[in-house]
Each structure stands twice: as C-alpha cells, then as structure tokens.
Amino acid sequence: MALLVLDIGGTSVKYAIWENEGLLEKAEMVTPSTWDEMKRQFRNLKVSFTERYEIEGVAISSPGAVNQEKGIIEGSSAVPYIHYFPIFQEWSKVFECPIAVENDANCAALAEVWNGAGKGLQTVLFVVVGSGIGGAVIVDGKIWRGKHLFGGEFGYMLLTDNGTFSELGTAVHMAKRVAKRKNLHESQLSGKQVFELAEQGDPIAQEEVEAFYHYLALGIYNLQYSFDPEKIIIGGGVSSKEDLIPQLNIKLEEIVKKVGIAPFIPEITLCKYKNDANLIGAVRHYQMSNQT
C-alpha cells in the first residue's frame, strides 16, 4: 500500500509516492491558477499513479491555518482559492480515498520529531526562517495549534517597539535594509549576497548581518524561556548557511550574560529533512490521523 503525498506552495506543488518507508518518484508541478484546475490536475495525478501503485490515501501539506474540526483552511496564503470552504470534503471527492491535511510548517515539524533532528523528543519548537518567520510547536509529540490556530506563528512577536521577529530576524529583510542604505532597489540584493559582502568587509553589510544574528538569537531566546522546549530546530532557506548555528550561539551567549538570571543557553540545531520535510511530515500526520 502507498500514499500519494502533496506539498502545496505558492509557486509549485511538490509530490511523491510514499512506499516502503521512503519517498519515491519525487517531482513538482506549477501551482494551478484556479481551484477547478487544481482539482483536474490532482485527479489526473492520482489516476496516473494508480496504474503503478495501490494508493490507500493522500497526505497533503498546505499553507494557511488548517482547521481540522471544520475541514477547512482558514487564514490566508499565496494560494487564495483554497480558503474558507469545505476543502477536506472536496479533496475526498477528487481523490476518492481517505485524505489528511496539515499546515506546511506543522508538517515539517512532525517530520523532524518523527525521524529527524528532534527524534525521540516530546517538546520541540520548529522555527522556519524564510521571507518571514513561522514555525510549529510540538508538545507531547503532537502539534499544539492554539485557540486561534496561531500556534507557531512566531513572526508576530515584537522584538522592538514596532519591529516584529519576521522583520528583524530574517535574511530577506536584512537584504532589504542593506539595499535601502545603499540606495539600491530591494530586488538587487539577496540575503546570500549580503553575507558575501560582509565577508568582504563591507561595513553596511557587516552591521546588518550582526543585527540579523542578534535579532534571530533574541527571538530564539524569548521562545526558549517562554516554552522551555527540549530543543529548537531551525528550518527555512537560511538553514543551509554552514556557520548559522555557531554565530547564533555566540549571540545567545551574549544575551544570557546580559540577562544574568538566565541559567542556560537554548539548544538549537538545523533541520534534517530540508526540502523533503513537508512531504515526510504530511505522511506522518496521515499516519497519526488514521491510527486506530
């Protein structure tokens, strides 16, 4: 028996078959522009794989606030047509088999706790550092969603009077600040380029890189002393930066020394599964949802 696994994103939909404890036939398609087009393409995908696999169900990683009780996707995302209607029911009709849907950051966290960087742990925070900051909260090995389904929306946290974690703790916004200071259009600089400029001795880039590390560490510190997890796992594009953890540990040590009463430094690590995390986590959510 196999699962069809889908990871819906704003620009592409990744998909694969899960069989024998692994992902097979990984590929992706351009995200459909309409709901009708999505239904058609997803149905065709299922039919094509059914020729080679005995598919028992479909596991879906989705953007937005996934309301399991109502069977709808609340909030907003880069795929606006999937929100605020009985989409679980509609997908069940499209695929003609059991489905399970979970938020993409929650899926990534489940993957890491299942067999990744958080394996064997019960309480974990997963922090996704991309164009903004999101994530997930794992308590007793399960997703903690919160009253308003905002569990893990760490990016809303204020780190200054008017600066959010998303604005101050991401390489994307760091690059925008450097571009503004250099009178460039924000599209002319990426986070990777700013890191390279800093290594070459550019003073503006160095200042902003220092600020990025400081605020990312500050947000992590606040999360640690709010939730006190066993480990904080970092995902997102910046997790590919080799010296990220050492640099953050330096800043965390500085923060802990300033606070004085803080007795330990948060334990942070990089995610294991990278681009496959959402797919693997969707499988894990499906399994948990169908346990008897």
C-alpha positions as CSV (number, residue, x, y, z in Angstrom):
1,M,0.0,0.0,0.0
2,A,1.2,3.5,-0.8
3,L,0.3,7.1,-0.2
4,L,0.2,10.0,-2.7
5,V,1.9,12.9,-0.9
6,L,1.4,16.6,-1.9
7,D,3.1,19.8,-0.7
8,I,1.2,22.8,-1.9
9,G,3.2,26.0,-2.3
10,G,2.6,29.4,-3.8
11,T,4.6,28.7,-7.0
12,S,4.8,24.9,-7.1
13,V,3.3,21.7,-5.8
14,K,5.8,19.0,-4.9
15,Y,4.5,15.5,-5.0
16,A,5.7,12.0,-4.4
17,I,4.7,8.4,-3.6
18,W,5.4,7.1,0.0
19,E,6.0,3.4,0.0
20,N,8.3,1.1,2.0
21,E,9.2,3.9,4.4
22,G,10.5,6.2,1.7
23,L,9.6,8.9,-0.9
24,L,9.6,7.7,-4.5
25,E,9.1,9.5,-7.8
26,K,9.5,13.0,-6.4
27,A,8.6,15.7,-8.8
28,E,6.7,19.0,-8.9
29,M,4.2,21.0,-11.0
30,V,3.4,24.7,-11.3
31,T,0.7,25.5,-8.7
32,P,-2.6,25.6,-10.6
33,S,-4.1,29.1,-11.0
34,T,-7.7,28.1,-10.1
35,W,-9.5,25.6,-7.9
36,D,-11.0,23.8,-10.9
37,E,-7.6,23.4,-12.4
38,M,-6.2,22.1,-9.2
39,K,-8.9,19.5,-8.9
40,R,-8.4,18.4,-12.5
41,Q,-4.6,18.1,-12.2
42,F,-4.7,16.4,-8.8
43,R,-7.3,13.9,-10.1
44,N,-5.1,13.1,-13.1
45,L,-2.1,12.7,-10.9
46,K,-3.9,10.2,-8.7
47,V,-5.1,8.3,-11.7
48,S,-1.6,8.1,-13.3
49,F,0.0,6.8,-10.1
50,T,-2.8,4.3,-9.6
51,E,-1.6,2.4,-12.6
52,R,1.6,1.5,-10.8
53,Y,0.8,1.7,-7.1
54,E,-2.1,0.6,-4.8
55,I,-2.8,4.0,-3.2
56,E,-4.6,3.8,0.1
57,G,-4.8,7.6,0.8
58,V,-3.5,11.1,0.1
59,A,-1.4,13.1,2.6
60,I,-1.4,16.9,2.0
61,S,0.9,19.7,3.3
62,S,-0.9,23.0,2.8
63,P,-0.3,26.7,3.5
64,G,-2.8,28.5,5.8
65,A,-4.4,27.8,9.1
66,V,-5.8,24.2,8.7
67,N,-8.9,23.7,10.8
68,Q,-9.1,20.0,11.4
69,E,-12.5,20.1,13.1
70,K,-14.3,22.1,10.4
71,G,-12.4,20.6,7.5
72,I,-11.4,24.0,6.0
73,I,-8.3,26.1,5.6
74,E,-8.6,29.4,7.3
75,G,-6.2,32.4,7.3
76,S,-4.6,33.4,4.0
77,S,-1.8,32.2,1.7
78,A,-0.3,32.6,-1.7
79,V,-2.9,30.1,-3.0
80,P,-6.1,32.2,-2.1
81,Y,-8.7,29.9,-3.7
82,I,-8.1,27.1,-1.2
83,H,-9.5,29.0,1.8
84,Y,-12.8,29.1,3.6
85,F,-14.9,26.3,2.1
86,P,-15.2,22.6,2.9
87,I,-12.0,21.7,1.1
88,F,-11.4,18.4,3.0
89,Q,-14.7,17.1,1.7
90,E,-13.9,18.3,-1.8
91,W,-10.5,16.7,-1.9
92,S,-12.0,13.5,-0.7
93,K,-14.3,13.5,-3.7
94,V,-11.4,14.4,-6.0
95,F,-9.1,11.6,-4.8
96,E,-11.9,9.0,-3.9
97,C,-9.9,7.8,-0.9
98,P,-9.1,9.0,2.6
99,I,-7.1,12.2,2.9
100,A,-5.3,14.1,5.7
101,V,-4.3,17.7,5.5
102,E,-2.0,19.7,7.8
103,N,-0.2,23.1,7.7
104,D,3.1,23.0,6.0
105,A,5.2,24.3,8.9
106,N,3.4,21.8,11.2
107,C,4.3,19.0,8.7
108,A,7.9,20.0,8.7
109,A,8.0,19.9,12.5
110,L,6.3,16.4,12.6
111,A,8.9,15.1,10.1
112,E,11.8,16.3,12.4
113,V,10.2,14.9,15.5
114,W,9.4,11.6,13.8
115,N,12.8,10.7,12.4
116,G,14.8,13.9,12.1
117,A,16.7,16.4,14.3
118,G,14.0,16.1,17.1
119,K,13.7,12.3,17.1
120,G,12.8,11.0,20.5
121,L,11.9,14.4,21.9
122,Q,8.5,15.3,23.3
123,T,8.7,19.1,23.4
124,V,10.2,20.9,20.4
125,L,9.9,24.3,18.7
126,F,10.4,24.4,14.9
127,V,11.3,27.9,13.6
128,V,11.1,28.4,9.9
129,V,13.2,31.4,8.7
130,G,12.3,32.4,5.2
131,S,10.8,35.6,3.8
132,G,9.2,35.8,7.3
133,I,9.3,33.7,10.4
134,G,6.8,30.9,11.1
135,G,7.0,27.5,12.7
136,A,5.3,25.0,14.9
137,V,5.0,23.9,18.5
138,I,5.3,20.3,19.4
139,V,4.1,19.3,22.9
140,D,4.0,15.6,24.0
141,G,4.9,14.7,20.4
142,K,1.9,16.4,18.9
143,I,1.1,19.7,17.2
144,W,-0.1,22.4,19.6
145,R,-2.3,24.6,17.4
146,G,-3.6,27.1,19.9
147,K,-7.1,28.6,20.3
148,H,-7.0,30.6,17.1
149,L,-4.8,28.1,15.1
150,F,-1.8,30.6,15.6
151,G,0.4,28.2,17.4
152,G,3.9,28.6,15.9
153,E,3.3,32.0,14.3
154,F,6.4,33.3,16.0
155,G,6.9,36.0,13.4
156,Y,4.2,38.2,15.0
157,M,6.4,38.6,18.2
158,L,7.7,42.1,18.7
159,L,11.4,42.4,19.3
160,T,11.4,46.2,19.4
161,D,8.6,48.8,19.9
162,N,7.5,48.3,16.3
163,G,9.8,45.7,14.8
164,T,8.5,42.1,14.5
165,F,10.5,38.9,14.6
166,S,9.8,38.4,10.9
167,E,11.1,41.9,10.0
168,L,14.2,41.8,12.2
169,G,15.2,38.2,12.2
170,T,15.2,37.2,8.5
171,A,17.9,37.4,5.8
172,V,15.3,38.6,3.3
173,H,14.5,41.7,5.3
174,M,18.2,42.2,6.2
175,A,18.9,42.4,2.4
176,K,16.1,44.9,2.0
177,R,17.7,47.1,4.7
178,V,21.1,47.0,3.1
179,A,19.6,47.8,-0.3
180,K,17.9,50.8,1.2
181,R,21.0,52.1,2.8
182,K,22.9,51.7,-0.4
183,N,20.2,53.4,-2.5
184,L,19.5,50.2,-4.4
185,H,16.2,48.6,-5.4
186,E,15.5,45.8,-3.0
187,S,15.4,43.3,-5.8
188,Q,19.1,44.0,-6.4
189,L,20.4,42.3,-3.3
190,S,19.7,38.9,-1.8
191,G,20.5,37.7,1.7
192,K,23.3,35.5,0.3
193,Q,24.9,38.5,-1.4
194,V,24.7,40.5,1.8
195,F,26.5,37.7,3.7
196,E,29.2,37.7,1.0
197,L,29.6,41.5,1.1
198,A,30.0,41.3,4.9
199,E,32.8,38.7,4.5
200,Q,34.5,41.0,2.0
201,G,34.5,43.8,4.6
202,D,31.5,46.0,3.5
203,P,30.7,48.0,6.7
204,I,27.0,48.4,6.0
205,A,26.6,44.7,5.2
206,Q,28.6,43.8,8.4
207,E,26.3,46.0,10.5
208,E,23.1,44.4,9.1
209,V,24.5,40.9,9.4
210,E,25.3,41.5,13.0
211,A,21.8,42.8,13.6
212,F,20.3,39.8,11.8
213,Y,22.1,37.4,14.1
214,H,21.3,39.4,17.2
215,Y,17.6,39.6,16.5
216,L,17.3,36.0,15.4
217,A,19.0,34.9,18.6
218,L,16.9,37.3,20.6
219,G,13.7,35.7,19.2
220,I,15.0,32.2,19.9
221,Y,16.0,33.2,23.4
222,N,12.4,34.6,24.1
223,L,10.9,31.4,22.7
224,Q,13.1,29.2,24.8
225,Y,12.2,31.0,28.0
226,S,8.5,31.1,27.1
227,F,8.0,27.4,26.2
228,D,11.2,25.8,27.6
229,P,11.4,23.1,24.8
230,E,14.0,20.4,24.8
231,K,15.3,21.7,21.5
232,I,14.7,24.4,19.0
233,I,15.1,23.3,15.3
234,I,15.8,25.9,12.6
235,G,14.4,25.4,9.1
236,G,13.9,27.5,6.0
237,G,16.3,28.9,3.5
238,V,18.8,30.2,6.0
239,S,19.3,26.8,7.5
240,S,21.7,26.0,4.6
241,K,24.2,28.5,5.9
242,E,27.0,26.5,7.4
243,D,28.0,28.8,10.2
244,L,24.5,29.7,11.2
245,I,24.4,27.7,14.5
246,P,27.9,28.9,15.7
247,Q,27.0,32.5,15.0
248,L,23.7,32.2,16.8
249,N,25.3,30.5,19.8
250,I,27.7,33.5,20.1
251,K,24.8,35.9,20.2
252,L,22.8,33.7,22.6
253,E,25.8,33.6,25.0
254,E,25.9,37.4,24.9
255,I,22.2,37.6,25.6
256,V,22.3,35.1,28.5
257,K,25.2,37.0,30.1
258,K,23.2,40.3,29.9
259,V,20.2,38.8,31.5
260,G,22.2,37.4,34.3
261,I,19.4,35.3,35.9
262,A,19.1,33.1,32.7
263,P,20.7,29.8,33.8
264,F,21.3,28.1,30.4
265,I,21.7,28.7,26.6
266,P,19.0,27.4,24.4
267,E,19.8,24.2,22.5
268,I,19.4,24.9,18.8
269,T,20.1,22.7,15.7
270,L,19.4,22.6,12.0
271,C,16.6,20.6,10.5
272,K,17.5,17.3,8.8
273,Y,15.0,16.9,6.0
274,K,15.3,20.3,4.2
275,N,13.1,20.3,1.1
276,D,11.5,16.9,1.9
277,A,10.3,17.9,5.3
278,N,6.8,18.9,4.3
279,L,6.2,15.8,2.3
280,I,7.5,13.5,5.1
281,G,5.6,15.3,7.8
282,A,2.4,15.1,5.7
283,V,2.9,11.3,5.7
284,R,3.4,11.3,9.5
285,H,0.2,13.4,10.0
286,Y,-1.7,11.0,7.8
287,Q,-0.5,8.0,9.9
288,M,-1.3,9.8,13.2
289,S,-4.8,10.7,11.9
290,N,-5.6,7.2,10.9
291,Q,-4.3,5.4,14.0
292,T,-6.9,3.1,15.5
